[in-house]
Amino acid sequence: MTDEKPTVKRGRKFDQVLEGARDIFMSDGFEGASVDDIAKAAGVSKATLYSYFPDKRLLFMEVAKVECVRQADSAIETIDMSEPVGKVLTHVAWQMVCFFTSDFGQRVFRLCVAESDRFPELGREFYQSGPALVREKLVDFLKVAISRDELEIDDLTLAADQFSELCKADLFPRLIFSMDLDFDDTQKERIVKGAVKTFLARYAV
């Protein structure tokens, strides 16, 4: 695949290509993923694959974006915004912790970091479809909680970012430095409870 600035072309087998590419990227990594293997996993010809994605980087970021958006939408759909703020934040925290500790979440993060020097656009694309999207969804809920006089927040984006960082406490650094590869529910629950309690101690009315 070329290093020219490509564009995504959609067609009948677009989703089929993305699903096949996701499997290969997650098993072989960005560098190890070959066009032949992706085409085979997707059940399409190499010509069809190239017609949609002439650049492997573009294909990888499309896979990452689709998955991140899917995860975010799924999390929001299962949240009842009418419930007390503590219960909603607990649900959100569980979604965040489970995503970044998942195999997919770890692989996407590591691949973006590994390729960021050569292809900085990969990092920017991932940020927009991942962290930035989570921040936007969280800010929307914080506004609801403020309207119900449950929270008092001056800087909504800062508060959303602070909550996200609280959900990464302890576990995320251990993943990044390969001290641990996975965590059980007890370990995750410790972080979730701590994040919600700390956030409410700062912003609850």
C-alpha positions in Angstrom: 0.0 0.0 0.0 1.3 3.5 -0.9 2.4 6.4 1.3 0.3 8.9 -0.7 -2.6 10.7 1.0 -5.5 8.3 0.3 -9.2 8.5 0.9 -11.7 5.9 2.1 -14.0 4.6 -0.6 -17.2 2.9 0.7 -19.0 0.1 -1.1 -21.0 -3.1 -0.7 -18.2 -5.0 1.0 -16.8 -2.2 3.1 -18.0 -3.5 6.5 -16.8 -7.0 5.5 -13.3 -5.6 4.8 -13.2 -3.8 8.2 -14.2 -7.0 10.1 -11.5 -9.0 8.4 -8.9 -6.3 8.9 -9.8 -6.0 12.6 -9.0 -9.7 13.2 -5.7 -9.5 11.4 -4.5 -6.3 13.0 -5.3 -7.6 16.5 -3.5 -10.9 16.0 -0.5 -9.7 13.9 -0.1 -6.1 14.8 0.2 -3.2 12.3 3.5 -4.1 10.8 2.8 -7.8 10.8 -0.5 -7.5 9.1 -0.2 -8.4 5.4 -2.5 -7.4 2.6 -2.9 -11.1 1.6 -3.9 -12.1 5.1 -6.4 -9.2 5.5 -8.0 -10.0 2.1 -8.3 -13.6 3.0 -9.8 -12.9 6.4 -12.3 -10.5 4.8 -13.2 -12.9 2.1 -12.4 -10.4 -0.7 -9.8 -10.1 -3.4 -6.7 -7.9 -3.0 -8.1 -5.7 -5.8 -11.3 -5.1 -3.8 -9.3 -4.4 -0.7 -7.1 -1.8 -2.5 -10.2 -0.2 -4.0 -11.5 0.6 -0.5 -8.2 1.2 1.3 -5.1 2.0 -0.8 -3.1 2.6 2.4 -2.8 0.2 5.3 -2.6 3.0 7.8 -5.9 4.3 6.7 -7.4 0.9 7.0 -6.1 0.5 10.6 -7.4 3.8 11.7 -10.8 3.1 10.2 -10.9 -0.1 12.2 -9.9 1.6 15.4 -12.4 4.5 14.9 -15.3 2.2 14.1 -14.5 0.1 17.2 -14.1 3.1 19.5 -17.3 4.7 18.3 -19.1 1.3 18.8 -17.8 1.0 22.3 -18.8 4.6 23.2 -22.3 4.3 21.7 -22.8 0.9 23.4 -21.8 2.4 26.8 -24.1 5.4 26.4 -27.1 3.3 25.3 -26.9 1.2 28.5 -26.9 4.2 30.8 -30.1 5.5 32.3 -29.4 9.3 32.7 -32.3 9.6 35.1 -30.5 7.6 37.8 -28.4 9.3 40.6 -25.1 10.7 39.5 -23.1 8.3 41.5 -24.7 5.3 39.9 -24.3 6.7 36.4 -20.6 7.5 37.0 -20.0 4.0 38.3 -21.4 2.6 35.1 -19.3 4.9 33.0 -16.2 4.1 35.0 -16.7 0.3 34.5 -17.1 0.9 30.8 -13.8 2.9 30.7 -11.8 0.5 32.8 -13.0 -2.6 30.9 -12.2 -1.0 27.5 -8.7 0.2 28.2 -7.8 -3.1 29.9 -9.3 -5.2 27.1 -7.0 -6.9 24.5 -8.4 -4.6 21.8 -8.0 -1.4 23.8 -4.4 -2.3 24.6 -3.5 -3.2 21.1 -4.9 -0.1 19.5 -3.1 2.1 22.1 0.2 0.4 21.6 0.0 0.4 17.8 -0.9 4.1 17.7 2.1 4.9 20.0 4.4 2.7 18.0 3.5 4.4 14.8 3.2 8.0 16.1 6.7 9.1 15.1 6.4 8.0 11.5 2.6 8.6 11.1 1.4 11.3 13.6 -1.9 11.4 11.9 -2.7 7.9 13.3 -2.4 9.3 16.8 -4.6 12.3 16.0 -7.2 10.1 14.4 -7.3 7.7 17.4 -7.6 10.6 19.8 -10.6 12.1 18.0 -12.4 8.7 17.8 -11.4 7.6 21.3 -10.5 10.0 24.2 -12.1 13.0 22.5 -15.4 11.1 21.9 -15.4 9.8 25.5 -14.9 13.4 26.8 -17.8 14.7 24.7 -20.2 12.0 25.9 -19.1 12.5 29.5 -19.5 16.3 29.3 -23.1 15.8 28.0 -23.9 13.8 31.1 -22.2 16.2 33.5 -24.5 19.0 32.1 -27.5 16.8 32.9 -26.3 16.3 36.4 -25.6 20.0 36.9 -29.1 20.8 35.7 -30.4 18.5 38.5 -28.3 20.3 41.0 -26.2 17.1 41.7 -22.9 18.5 40.6 -21.2 21.9 40.6 -18.6 22.3 37.9 -17.0 25.3 36.3 -14.7 23.6 33.7 -16.6 20.7 32.2 -13.9 19.4 29.9 -11.3 19.5 32.7 -13.7 17.6 35.0 -14.4 15.0 32.3 -10.7 14.5 31.7 -10.0 14.2 35.4 -12.6 11.5 35.7 -11.1 9.6 32.8 -7.7 9.8 34.4 -9.0 8.6 37.7 -10.3 5.5 35.9 -6.8 4.8 34.7 -5.2 5.0 38.2 -2.7 2.1 38.9 -4.0 -0.3 36.2 -3.1 1.7 33.1 0.6 2.3 34.1 0.9 -1.4 34.9 -0.4 -2.3 31.5 1.9 0.2 29.7 5.0 -1.0 31.4 4.0 -4.7 31.0 3.9 -5.4 34.7 0.5 -7.0 34.3 -1.5 -8.2 31.2 -4.9 -8.5 32.7 -6.9 -7.7 35.9 -9.8 -9.4 37.7 -13.0 -7.7 38.7 -11.9 -7.1 42.2 -8.9 -5.1 41.0 -11.1 -3.1 38.5 -13.8 -2.5 41.2 -11.2 -0.9 43.4 -10.4 1.6 40.7 -14.0 2.2 39.8 -15.1 2.9 43.4 -12.1 5.1 44.0 -12.6 7.2 40.9 -16.3 7.8 41.6 -15.7 8.6 45.3 -12.9 11.0 44.5 -14.8 12.8 41.7 -17.9 13.3 43.8 -15.8 14.5 46.7 -14.6 17.3 44.5 -17.8 18.2 42.4 -20.9 16.9 44.2 -23.3 19.5 45.5 
